[in-house]
């Protein structure tokens, strides 16, 4: 195993590899994996490496230690600061969010326990959410006198629609994993303790898909389909590139030769 694969129990964000899937674990269980400054910095560094420098990684699972996902921001760090300091501190969570949403590799959330505040934001930024039926969610920001952050304005509406997102953000009410599936926030609900296994199964399917096409598709979904004209322009610009890719040519050859394709990125 590489250094990135070794899961040191003292690391606030652990990374392990299972085949072509990287398991990223938020590891601050004594604070229910609160999204502290150190966790933000480390999560960004780990995800950036996996997205852009780890060729063995083709998909990512994001989960939390101690049978919980992430209970939100670390309240012990919420001390009075100058406005510019607050802006600087808020920039890093937005960089994490942007990397998750538009990065080239698919991310599957495996949610057990709490996903409150920033924890809800992190789950919403993933491409797929697998949830325990007993997981607990809430956009809890307004309860501590704040507005939602870490990209939740965009990602929550993408998942559940604008009207439902407005209701969840304004009320800050809790909902469980079963309701998360019903309203479209989660993609799959499983029995407690099974979220990681189910997420790994889905991630392995993503990992088997062409990497270049996945990267272009994620970028397009993040930025290129806001209007009809942008959707058409995105297709016109990107599809010719993919038609020339090694992966597309391999898929065509495999189909004609009646065999399973072996994808190697350009």
C-alpha positions, 0 to 999 in steps of 0.5 A: 500500500502507498502512504496515501493508502495507510489509514493512520488512526490519528489522521483527521481524514483517512484514505484507504484503497479498495481496488480502484476505489478510494475510501475517504473517512472523516475521522474526528469521532469524539466530535462526531466528525465536526467540520473543523478547520483542520478537517477542511484543510486535510479533506481538500488536500486528500481529495485534490490528490485523489482527483488529480494525481492518483491514477489508481483511483477511479472513484471515491467513497466519502464516509465518517468514523464512529458510525456517523457522517459529519455533525456540522461545523465545529462550534468550539471554533465559532469565535468572534472574528473580523468580517474579512477573517470570516470570508477567508475561513469560508473560502476553503469549504467552498473550494472543497465543495467545488472540487467534489462537484466538478472534479473528474471522479465520481464520489459516493456518500456513505451516510450513517448517523448524523449529517447536519449542517456542513455534513448535509452539504458534503453529502449533497455535493456527492454524485450519489448518496447511500444512506442508512435508514436511521441516518439523521439529516438537517440544514441546521445553520439557521438554528445557530444564527447562520445561513447555509454554507459549503455550497448547500444553496446550489447542491440541495436544490439540485437534489430535492428541487427549489421548493423543498430545498427552501423548506428544509433550509428555512425550517432546519428540521430533521429528516431521516434516511427513509425520507431522504430517499423519498424526497430525492436527497438520497439515491439508496437506503439500506439497513443501519451499518450497511451504507459503506458496503453499498456505497463501495458496490456503487463506486466500483461500478463508477470505477469501471466506466471510462474515466475521460467521459466521466470527467467531462460529464461531471464538468458539464453537469456542474457548469454547462446545463443551466439553459437550453443553449448552454446544454446544446453548446456543451454537447457540441463542444465536448462530444467530438472530443470524447468521440476521439478518445481512446476509451470510446474507440475501445468501447466500439472495438469491444462491442464489435468483437463481443468482448468486455472493454478494457478502458485506459484513459488518454 
